[in-house]
């Protein structure tokens, strides 16, 4: 008897694992509401899926939130590793615009085998971060996250290096790229307008007014004066 695989169900479970892992990094604790918002599904759908995943020893659900079990964490890290390696391949080798690589990588991540993952990593030189600056889990599951702060919390005279930018909002990415804001770029906050007004940043030889809200998800490491 031939064996068939329900790819739809596999991808769906993987999407939830990835969502839980990324929310845990970016905006803990992980709740049903946050997972629903991340995936664009109903809270009822998330609750039902959590029951199935808990029965499969992938998550633990408590009053404090949703936590990945060791097995769930291993699977989630492997998936994020494959997604971010695919992002690197799409960006560095194929030259896809930064704003487009996340969506395309999400399509590829479920189809990458162990052998292909290993080969992509070797071809790319086993990179530490994706094109957006977020860490790529190592093959052993290690994740190194620099202690970065939101650029929106900096003030006049502060200098910083951009560590990462949001990966899932293509419109915001295009807006930031229009100012040259991307990982590795140094910025100087020259002034901040009152009443939630824009930040005036010096990037290279250009002074630019950037919306405060757009900088909330730009993570940076301060530079000495």
Secondary structure, DSSP 8 states (H G I E B T S, - for coil): ------HHHHHHHHHHHHHHHHHHHHS-S--HHHHHHHHT--HHHHHHHHHHHHHTTSEEEETTEEEE-HHHHHHHHHHHHHHHHHHHIIIIIT---HHHHHHHHHHHGGG--HHHHHHHHHHHT--SB-TTS-B---TT--------EEGGG--TT-EEEEEE--SS-HHHHHHHHHTT--TT-EEEEEEE-TTT--EEEEETTEEEEE-HHHHTT-EEEEE--
